Amino acid sequence: MTQPPAKTIDIKTELPGPKARAVLARRDASVVRGLYRSCPIVAETARGAAVTDVDGNTFIDLNAGIGALNCGHCPDKVTDAIHKQADKLLHLCAIVGTYEPYVELCEKLNELAPIKGEKKTLLCNTGVEAGENAVKIARYATGRQAIIVFEGAFHGRSLLGMTMTSKYDLYKRGFGPFAPEVYRVPFPYEYREKPEGMNSRDYDDYAIGQFKKALVAQVDPTSVAAVIIEPVQGEGGFITASTRYLRKLRSICREHGILFVADEVQSGFCRTGKMFAIESSGVEPDMLLTAKSIASGMPIAAVTGKAEIMDAPHVGGLGSTYGGNPVACASAIASIDTMIEHDLATRALEIGKITMGYFMQWKDKHPIIGDIRCDGAMCAIEFVNDRKTKEPNKTAPARVVEEGFQRGLIMIRAGLYSSCVRTLAPLTITDDQLHEAMSALGEAIAVADGEHAKAA
């Protein structure tokens, strides 16, 4: 007789439990109010796709540190590398001297980046810092100032990062004025922006026409240093730019001497079934931005690009006190090796196939689901008040996250209108854990759909 699969989710107390409530009260008293908290979990330990809180409750993580844990929580090879490096060298600063892990990681990233010819890499701390360095390098290399970004984009929370980020109310309200010479154009968001009756191919051409118009109405192309695009938007709601759109955009950039920068902070490192999402289109960027899953949660990021571009700034023009910290480098090297050894790119496709199967069933059952999207294991559900009008439903995602938490899930919202729930399961999640998580998520969606129907 076949034994039923062992359950991962194990809820022993009310949620949050008594110990968690005590820590959350301390957080409220000592931590700034502006720091958002998606779930009231107080984590104590984690392994793979499972997280156990201070009260002994175990959850399945469908957030993975907002995409920073593609290798899962505490992978053995990574934690071993961290321990070994911590005993040898904690910090030196790459501005002051050299240590081999910095060089080895840059070599690995140069080898992996889908860019032809000689490449070089700069290591820094976070995705937003990678983006800012890419802007600096692009401006220096081209002698131009303007940067073009996209609606729905997220590029971080520094001044320039906020400027390039699209979602105003949540990320930008009250923090202006913003940096100059940043221009925004529509992203090819087919579900919301494609005119009725237009096919996908014609919509790509329409969206490229909007980009070309911006080069007349907003900024002259001879003033543009770089276009920065997420091949799959993360915070924007997991929207994938089509191969046709990306190739046409690349052609325009090449025509006008504009650098093409692929922001792979959330979509990189096997998440979409390739090492980097841009590879699916065959488009070659001039620079590639990486962070998050590069090091299984350790703070490190990178800009990798064509050597002649990366070497443009003067000596001393680039740097970071902690960028490329030796412990973070060791973690990144081990993380990349783990992804390759375990073929996590293929695993991402398997996760996406299973997840989309559930999404399609739920869409048939629940009218509040407007669109479903999976690019590899980068999956999202977009909620609406009415399928015909596509009016964003901002209430349902919060309820789904809350109800999911009560059923043992860790999740977070997404989308320009905060109308999406995303799943970013660690790529090491087992099939049994994934099915268990989908069962709980389906129950949470049913609750939100029922409440919406009653309120209508």
C-alpha positions in Angstrom: 0.0 0.0 0.0 1.4 3.4 -1.0 2.0 5.7 1.9 0.7 9.2 1.6 3.3 11.9 1.2 4.7 13.4 4.4 3.3 16.8 5.2 5.6 19.8 5.5 3.1 22.3 6.8 2.7 21.9 10.6 0.7 24.5 12.5 0.8 23.9 16.2 -0.5 27.3 17.6 -2.8 30.1 16.6 -1.0 32.3 14.1 0.9 34.2 14.9 1.8 32.2 18.0 2.6 33.7 21.5 6.4 33.9 21.0 5.9 35.4 17.5 3.5 38.0 18.9 6.0 39.1 21.5 8.7 39.6 18.9 6.3 41.4 16.6 5.4 43.8 19.4 9.1 44.5 19.9 9.4 45.1 16.1 6.5 47.6 16.2 8.2 49.4 19.1 11.7 49.6 17.7 11.6 49.3 13.9 10.4 52.1 11.5 6.7 52.0 10.5 7.6 52.4 6.8 9.2 48.9 6.6 6.5 46.7 5.0 5.7 43.2 6.4 3.8 40.8 4.2 3.3 38.0 6.7 3.4 38.0 10.5 5.9 35.2 10.7 8.9 35.3 13.0 11.3 32.8 11.5 13.8 30.8 13.5 15.1 28.1 11.2 14.7 27.1 7.5 15.8 24.4 5.1 14.9 24.0 1.5 11.3 25.3 1.0 10.3 25.0 4.7 10.5 27.7 7.3 9.9 27.1 11.1 8.9 30.0 13.3 9.7 30.7 17.0 6.6 28.8 18.1 7.5 25.6 16.2 5.0 26.1 13.3 6.4 25.1 9.9 5.4 26.8 6.7 6.1 26.4 3.0 7.8 29.4 1.5 6.3 30.6 -1.8 8.3 33.8 -1.6 11.9 32.7 -1.2 13.2 36.1 0.0 11.5 37.7 -3.0 13.4 35.5 -5.3 16.7 35.5 -3.5 16.6 31.8 -2.6 16.4 29.8 -5.8 18.7 27.2 -4.2 16.4 27.1 -1.2 17.0 28.0 2.4 20.5 27.1 3.8 21.7 24.8 1.0 24.6 22.6 2.4 27.2 23.5 -0.1 26.5 27.2 0.4 26.5 27.2 4.2 29.7 25.1 4.2 31.4 27.7 1.9 30.3 30.5 4.2 31.6 28.8 7.3 35.0 28.1 5.7 35.4 31.6 4.3 34.3 33.2 7.6 37.2 31.4 9.4 39.7 32.8 6.9 38.8 36.3 5.9 35.7 38.3 6.7 36.5 41.6 5.0 39.3 43.5 3.3 37.6 45.8 0.7 38.4 45.3 -3.0 39.4 49.0 -3.2 42.2 48.3 -0.7 43.4 44.9 -1.9 42.5 41.7 -3.7 41.2 38.3 -2.5 40.6 35.3 -4.7 36.9 34.8 -4.1 36.2 38.2 -5.7 38.2 37.3 -8.8 36.7 33.8 -9.0 33.1 35.1 -8.8 33.8 37.7 -11.5 35.2 35.0 -13.7 32.1 32.8 -13.3 29.8 35.7 -14.0 31.8 36.6 -17.1 31.6 33.0 -18.3 27.8 32.8 -17.7 26.7 36.1 -19.1 25.0 35.8 -22.5 27.3 38.4 -24.0 29.8 37.8 -26.7 33.5 38.7 -26.5 35.6 39.9 -23.6 33.5 40.7 -20.5 34.2 42.2 -17.1 32.3 42.4 -13.8 31.9 44.9 -11.0 30.6 43.5 -7.7 28.4 45.6 -5.3 25.9 45.0 -2.5 22.4 45.1 -3.8 20.3 45.2 -7.0 19.7 48.9 -6.8 23.4 49.5 -6.5 24.0 47.4 -9.5 21.5 49.5 -11.4 23.1 52.8 -10.3 26.5 51.6 -11.3 25.2 50.5 -14.7 23.8 54.1 -15.2 27.2 55.5 -14.2 29.1 53.2 -16.6 26.6 53.8 -19.4 26.9 57.6 -19.1 30.7 57.5 -19.0 31.0 55.1 -21.9 28.6 57.0 -24.2 29.0 60.6 -23.1 25.2 60.8 -22.8 23.0 61.4 -19.8 19.5 60.2 -20.5 18.2 56.8 -19.3 15.0 55.1 -20.5 13.0 52.8 -18.2 9.6 51.2 -18.3 6.1 51.5 -16.7 5.8 48.8 -14.1 9.6 48.6 -13.6 11.2 48.2 -10.2 14.8 49.2 -9.9 15.2 49.8 -6.1 14.7 52.4 -3.4 17.7 54.7 -3.6 17.1 58.2 -5.1 18.1 57.1 -8.6 16.5 53.6 -8.0 13.2 55.2 -7.0 13.4 57.5 -10.0 13.7 54.5 -12.3 11.0 52.6 -10.4 7.5 53.0 -11.8 5.0 52.4 -9.0 4.5 55.8 -7.5 2.2 55.6 -4.5 3.9 52.7 -2.7 7.6 53.4 -3.5 7.9 57.1 -4.3 5.2 59.2 -2.7 6.6 61.9 -0.5 10.3 61.2 -1.4 10.8 63.6 -4.3 12.3 65.5 -6.0 13.8 62.7 -8.1 16.9 62.4 -10.3 16.9 64.1 -13.7 17.2 62.7 -17.2 15.2 59.5 -16.6 12.4 58.8 -19.1 9.6 56.3 -18.9 7.9 54.4 -21.7 5.1 51.8 -21.7 6.1 48.1 -21.1 4.4 45.5 -23.4 1.8 44.5 -20.8 -0.4 42.5 -23.2 -3.2 41.6 -20.7 -4.0 45.2 -19.8 -2.6 47.3 -22.7 -3.3 45.3 -25.9 -6.2 47.0 -27.8 -9.2 44.8 -28.3 -9.1 42.7 -31.5 -5.3 43.1 -31.9 -3.2 40.0 -32.1 0.0 39.5 -30.1 2.4 40.1 -33.1 0.7 43.4 -34.0 0.6 44.4 -30.3 4.4 44.0 -30.1 4.8 46.3 -33.1 2.3 48.8 -31.5 4.4 48.8 -28.3 7.6 49.3 -30.2 5.8 52.2 -32.0 5.2 53.7 -28.5 8.9 53.4 -27.8 9.8 55.1 -31.1 7.4 57.9 -30.3 9.2 58.5 -27.0 12.4 59.1 -29.0 10.6 62.0 -30.7 8.2 63.3 -28.0 10.3 62.8 -24.8 14.0 62.6 -25.6 16.3 62.6 -28.6 18.0 59.2 -29.1 21.4 60.9 -29.4 21.0 61.9 -25.8 20.2 58.4 -24.5 22.9 56.5 -22.8 21.0 53.3 -22.0 17.7 51.5 -22.0 17.2 49.4 -18.8 14.6 46.7 -19.0 13.5 43.7 -17.0 12.9 40.8 -19.5 10.3 39.6 -17.0 9.1 42.3 -14.7 9.2 41.3 -11.1 7.4 43.8 -8.9 5.4 44.8 -12.0 3.5 41.4 -11.8 5.7 38.9 -13.7 5.0 40.2 -17.1 7.3 38.8 -19.9 8.4 41.0 -22.8 8.1 38.9 -25.9 11.0 37.8 -28.0 9.8 39.9 -30.9 9.6 43.0 -28.7 13.0 42.5 -27.2 14.7 41.9 -30.5 13.1 45.0 -32.1 14.1 47.1 -29.0 17.6 45.8 -29.2 17.7 46.7 -32.9 16.7 50.3 -32.1 19.3 50.6 -29.4 22.0 49.4 -31.8 20.8 51.8 -34.5 21.2 54.8 -32.2 24.2 53.8 -30.1 22.1 53.2 -27.0 23.3 50.6 -24.5 20.9 47.8 -23.8 20.9 46.8 -20.1 19.0 43.7 -18.9 17.9 43.8 -15.3 17.9 40.2 -14.1 17.8 40.9 -10.4 14.6 38.9 -9.9 14.4 36.8 -13.1 18.0 35.6 -13.1 19.7 32.4 -12.0 17.5 29.7 -13.4 14.1 31.2 -12.3 12.6 31.2 -15.8 14.2 28.0 -17.1 17.4 29.6 -18.3 20.3 30.9 -16.3 19.0 34.4 -17.4 15.6 35.2 -18.8 17.1 37.3 -21.6 18.6 34.1 -23.1 15.1 32.9 -24.2 14.9 35.8 -26.7 18.4 35.4 -28.1 19.0 39.1 -27.4 22.5 40.0 -26.3 22.6 42.8 -23.8 25.5 45.2 -23.3 25.3 44.9 -19.5 23.6 42.4 -17.2 22.4 43.2 -13.7 22.2 40.4 -11.1 21.6 40.1 -7.4 19.1 38.2 -5.1 19.7 34.5 -5.9 23.3 35.1 -6.9 24.3 34.2 -3.3 21.3 32.4 -1.6 20.4 35.5 0.5 23.9 36.9 1.2 24.1 40.6 0.2 25.9 40.8 -3.1 25.1 42.0 -6.7 26.9 42.5 -9.9 27.1 44.4 -13.2 28.6 42.3 -16.0 29.2 43.7 -19.4 31.3 44.1 -22.5 34.8 44.9 -21.4 35.2 48.1 -23.4 32.1 49.5 -21.8 32.8 48.3 -18.3 36.4 49.7 -18.5 35.3 53.2 -19.6 35.2 54.9 -16.2 38.4 56.3 -14.8 40.3 54.4 -12.2 38.7 55.2 -8.8 35.4 56.1 -10.4 33.8 52.8 -9.3 33.9 51.2 -5.9 32.1 50.0 -2.8 33.3 49.3 0.8 31.5 46.0 1.1 30.8 45.2 -2.5 32.2 41.7 -3.2 32.7 40.9 0.4 34.7 37.6 0.6 32.0 35.7 2.6 29.3 36.8 0.1 31.5 35.9 -2.8 32.1 32.4 -1.4 28.3 32.1 -1.0 27.7 33.2 -4.6 30.3 30.8 -6.0 28.8 27.9 -4.1 25.3 29.0 -5.1 26.1 29.1 -8.8 27.8 25.7 -8.6 24.7 24.3 -6.9 22.4 25.7 -9.6 24.4 24.1 -12.3 25.0 20.7 -10.6 21.3 20.3 -9.8 20.1 21.7 -13.1 17.7 24.1 -11.4 16.8 25.7 -14.7 15.1 22.5 -15.8 13.5 22.2 -12.3 12.1 25.7 -12.8 10.2 24.6 -15.9 8.8 21.6 -14.0 7.6 23.8 -11.1 6.0 26.2 -13.6 4.2 23.4 -15.4 2.7 22.1 -12.1 1.8 25.5 -10.9 0.1 26.6 -14.1 -2.0 23.4 -14.0 -3.4 24.6 -10.7 -3.8 28.2 -11.9 -5.9 27.1 -14.9 -8.2 25.1 -12.7 -8.7 28.1 -10.3 -9.3 30.5 -13.2 -12.1 28.4 -14.4 -13.7 28.4 -10.9 -13.1 31.9 -9.6 -14.3 35.0 -11.5 -11.9 37.3 -9.6 -9.0 35.8 -11.4 -8.3 37.8 -14.5 -5.0 36.5 -15.8 -2.5 33.8 -14.9 1.2 33.9 -15.9 4.1 31.5 -15.5 7.5 32.1 -17.0 9.3 29.0 -15.7 8.8 29.1 -11.9 8.1 32.9 -12.0 4.3 32.7 -11.5 1.6 35.2 -10.8 -2.2 35.4 -10.5 -3.8 38.8 -11.4 -7.1 39.6 -9.6 -9.9 41.7 -11.0 -13.2 43.0 -9.9 -14.7 42.3 -13.3 -13.2 40.2 -16.1 -14.7 42.4 -18.8 -13.5 45.7 -17.5 -10.3 44.2 -16.0 -10.6 46.7 -13.1 -7.8 45.8 -10.7 -8.8 44.0 -7.5 -6.5 45.3 -4.8 -8.3 43.6 -1.9 -8.2 40.0 -3.0 -4.4 39.6 -3.0 -4.1 40.8 0.6 -6.8 38.4 1.6 -5.1 35.6 -0.3 -1.8 36.3 1.4 -3.5 36.5 4.8 -5.6 33.3 4.3 -2.5 31.5 2.9 -0.5 32.4 5.9 -3.2 30.9 8.2 -2.8 27.7 6.1 1.0 27.6 6.4 2.2 29.6 3.4 4.6 32.5 3.1 3.7 34.8 0.2 3.7 38.4 -1.0 1.8 40.5 -3.5 3.0 42.1 -6.7 1.8 44.2 -9.7 1.6 47.9 -10.6 -1.8 48.0 -9.0 -1.0 45.6 -6.2 -3.5 43.3 -7.8 -1.3 40.2 -8.1 -0.1 37.3 -5.9 3.2 35.9 -7.0 4.8 32.5 -6.3 8.5 32.4 -6.1 9.0 28.9 -4.6 12.6 27.8 -4.1 13.7 25.8 -7.0 14.6 23.0 -4.6 10.9 22.6 -3.5 9.8 19.0 -3.8 6.8 17.9 -5.9 5.0 16.9 -2.7 5.6 20.3 -1.1 4.5 22.1 -4.2 1.2 20.2 -4.4 0.7 20.8 -0.6 1.3 24.5 -1.1 -1.0 24.7 -4.1 -3.8 23.0 -2.1 -3.5 25.6 0.6 -3.3 28.4 -1.9 -6.4 27.2 -3.7 -8.3 27.3 -0.4 -7.1 30.8 0.3 -8.3 32.0 -3.2 -11.7 30.3 -2.6 -12.1 32.4 0.5 -11.2 35.6 -1.2 -13.5 34.8 -4.1 -16.4 34.0 -1.8 -16.0 37.3 0.1 -15.8 39.2 -3.2 -19.0 37.6 -4.4 -20.8 38.5 -1.2 -19.7 42.1 -1.3 -20.7 42.5 -5.0 
